[in-house]
């Protein structure tokens, strides 16, 4: 059964090429929004909290601060409205899922940058 699902995913789900990113990286996601007849591109810039899943069901969660309120958004990798992903900074973290980042505020909420 698993091989049949894998075959269908490989054949029929279109693959998108994005740069490699992981938890702790600051990225900008550009995605398309439809409002009635019009479509426009909106971006969401924040820190990657986690990547989960594999294949066509893979998702990633981004967190940003909007004023004093934290906003998180989950993006499926194979979402048709996703246009591009830019990696702004590579962050140095020790975990794959940095949920502890939600409680941090101010200077404690900084992630060390990896210079390359």
Secondary structure, DSSP 4 states (H G I P E B T S, - for coil): -HHHHHHHHHHHSPP-------TT-EEEEEEEEEETTEEEEEEEEEEEEEEE--GGG-EEEEEEEETTEEEEEEEETT-TTEEEEEEEE-B--S-S--GGGGT--GGGG--PBPP-
